[in-house]
Amino acid sequence: MQDKRQPKPLLGYEKIEKYAPEKLAALQQHYEAILKLIGEDPQREGLIETPKRVAKAIQFLTQGYDHDPIEILLSAKFKEDYREMVIVKDIEIFSLCEHHMIPFIGKAHVGYIPNGYITGLSKIARVVEAYARRLQVQERLTSQIKEAIQDALNPLGVAVVIEARHLCMSMRGVQKQSSVTTTSDFTGAFQRMETRAEFISLIQNRMHL
């Protein structure tokens, strides 16, 4: 993927576009055809640049295919004799439902109990991002995050809970505006009721930092 950095404006906003130039033209042609098929005119003023913009956007939104979550975790794997919960909660998720390619958005809460090794805290969020930036279903996303941490660190247990709002339910279909879907997956020590309950209690706790 090519990282295109635009000149930094005076207001301090820096636009970063990540896309593969060799795919841009083909994607642009497909989106132009889609505009025609839905009855639009790709040559009218407001749509002239739309196929190119969407071609860039879809590559950014699915950039997770270019990232290896296991490698992300291993890049910051350290020996540490710590055997209590490590929790990173409220990790924002922006993903695309693979059934309609409509967004679902929410938060992931990830915990693990080290077994001789820890990883950088930011790497947990990066693993979530790597899997979320693909065509997904929430159930698989939850399990993939769990499996990557289990495989890379071999901890005593992993816990993942995701809460998300699916726009395919809000914008089409049953059109239920306020529904939230929760998924969870646990391994090892988190399969014990008391450990799982402690994890749930900690992610629900809203501390004021």
C-alpha positions in Angstrom: 0.0 0.0 0.0 1.3 3.5 -0.9 1.2 6.1 1.9 0.3 9.4 0.4 0.9 12.4 2.7 -0.5 15.7 1.6 1.2 19.0 2.5 0.3 20.0 6.0 -2.4 22.8 6.1 -2.1 25.8 8.3 -4.8 24.5 10.6 -2.7 21.5 11.5 -4.8 18.8 9.7 -2.8 16.2 7.9 -4.5 14.0 5.4 -3.2 10.4 5.0 -4.3 8.2 2.1 -3.3 4.6 1.9 -4.0 2.9 -1.4 -2.3 0.7 -4.0 -1.9 2.8 -7.2 -2.0 -0.3 -9.4 -5.5 -1.1 -8.2 -6.8 2.4 -8.3 -7.8 2.6 -12.0 -9.6 -0.8 -12.0 -11.6 0.0 -8.9 -12.4 3.5 -10.2 -13.9 1.9 -13.4 -16.0 -0.4 -11.4 -17.4 2.4 -9.2 -18.1 4.5 -12.3 -20.1 1.5 -13.7 -22.0 1.2 -10.4 -23.0 4.9 -10.6 -24.4 4.4 -14.1 -26.3 1.2 -13.0 -28.1 3.0 -10.2 -29.2 5.8 -12.7 -26.6 8.4 -11.9 -24.4 10.4 -14.3 -20.7 10.0 -13.4 -19.9 13.1 -15.4 -22.0 15.6 -13.4 -20.1 18.0 -11.3 -20.6 16.4 -7.9 -19.7 12.9 -9.1 -16.7 13.4 -11.4 -14.2 12.6 -8.7 -16.4 10.2 -6.8 -15.2 6.9 -8.4 -11.6 7.8 -7.6 -12.4 8.9 -4.0 -14.4 5.7 -3.3 -11.6 3.5 -4.9 -9.2 5.1 -2.4 -11.6 4.8 0.5 -12.4 1.1 0.0 -8.7 0.3 0.1 -8.2 2.3 3.3 -11.3 0.6 4.9 -10.0 -2.9 4.0 -6.3 -2.3 4.7 -6.4 -5.0 7.3 -5.7 -7.6 4.6 -2.2 -6.2 4.3 -1.4 -6.7 8.0 -0.4 -9.8 9.9 -1.8 -9.7 13.4 0.5 -12.4 14.7 3.5 -10.4 13.5 2.1 -7.3 15.1 2.1 -9.0 18.5 5.4 -10.7 18.1 7.1 -7.4 17.2 6.7 -6.3 20.8 6.8 -9.5 22.8 8.7 -9.3 26.1 9.4 -11.7 28.9 7.7 -10.6 32.1 6.7 -12.5 35.3 3.2 -11.0 35.6 0.2 -13.3 35.9 -2.7 -11.0 36.5 -5.2 -9.6 34.0 -4.1 -7.1 31.3 -7.1 -5.4 29.9 -7.3 -2.9 27.0 -10.9 -1.7 26.8 -13.0 0.7 24.7 -11.0 0.0 21.5 -12.9 1.7 18.7 -14.0 -0.5 15.9 -15.0 0.5 12.4 -15.7 -2.4 10.1 -17.7 -3.4 7.0 -20.3 -6.1 7.2 -19.4 -8.7 4.5 -23.1 -9.3 3.7 -24.0 -5.8 2.6 -20.6 -3.9 2.9 -22.4 -1.5 5.2 -20.5 -0.3 8.3 -20.8 -1.6 11.8 -19.2 0.4 14.6 -18.5 -0.2 18.2 -15.9 -1.1 20.8 -13.8 -4.1 21.7 -12.6 -5.0 25.2 -9.6 -7.4 25.2 -8.0 -9.0 28.2 -5.3 -11.7 28.7 -3.4 -13.3 31.6 0.3 -13.5 30.7 2.2 -16.8 31.0 5.8 -15.5 31.0 5.3 -13.0 28.1 3.5 -9.7 27.5 3.0 -7.6 24.4 2.9 -3.8 23.9 -0.5 -2.4 24.8 -0.8 -0.6 21.5 -0.3 -3.9 19.7 -3.6 -5.2 21.1 -5.4 -2.2 19.6 -3.5 -2.8 16.3 -4.6 -6.4 16.2 -8.2 -5.3 16.6 -7.7 -2.8 13.8 -6.0 -5.4 11.5 -9.0 -7.7 11.7 -11.7 -5.0 11.8 -10.4 -3.4 8.5 -11.6 -6.3 6.5 -15.0 -7.5 5.3 -16.3 -9.0 8.5 -19.0 -10.5 10.7 -18.8 -9.6 14.3 -18.7 -13.2 15.5 -15.6 -14.0 13.4 -13.9 -10.8 14.3 -14.3 -11.6 18.0 -12.8 -15.1 17.6 -9.9 -13.9 15.3 -8.7 -11.4 17.9 -8.8 -14.1 20.6 -7.0 -16.7 18.5 -4.2 -14.3 17.4 -3.4 -13.4 21.1 -3.6 -17.0 22.2 -1.3 -18.2 19.3 1.3 -15.4 19.6 1.6 -15.2 23.4 0.3 -18.5 24.7 -1.2 -16.8 27.8 -3.1 -18.5 30.6 -6.3 -17.1 29.0 -7.8 -14.6 26.6 -11.1 -12.7 26.8 -12.7 -10.6 24.0 -16.0 -8.8 24.2 -17.3 -6.7 21.3 -20.3 -4.4 21.4 -21.3 -2.9 18.0 -24.1 -1.2 16.2 -24.8 -2.5 12.7 -26.0 0.0 10.2 -27.4 -2.7 8.0 -30.0 -3.1 10.8 -30.5 0.6 11.2 -30.6 1.8 7.5 -32.3 -1.2 5.9 -33.9 -4.6 6.8 -35.7 -4.3 10.1 -34.5 -0.7 10.6 -34.1 -0.9 14.3 -32.2 2.2 15.3 -30.9 1.5 18.8 -30.1 -2.2 18.7 -26.6 -3.2 19.8 -25.0 -6.6 19.3 -22.6 -8.1 21.9 -20.3 -11.0 21.2 -17.7 -12.7 23.4 -15.1 -15.4 23.3 -12.9 -16.8 26.1 -10.0 -19.2 26.5 -8.2 -20.8 29.4 -8.6 -19.1 32.8 -11.4 -16.9 31.5 -13.6 -20.0 31.0 -13.9 -20.1 34.8 -16.9 -18.3 36.0 -15.2 -16.2 38.7 -12.4 -15.0 36.3 -14.9 -14.2 33.6 -17.0 -12.3 36.1 -14.0 -10.2 37.2 -13.2 -9.4 33.6 -16.8 -8.3 32.9 -16.9 -6.2 36.0 -13.6 -4.4 35.1 -14.7 -3.6 31.5 -18.0 -2.2 32.8 -16.3 0.0 35.4 -16.0 3.6 34.1 -13.1 5.1 36.0 -12.5 8.9 35.7 -8.8 9.3 34.8 
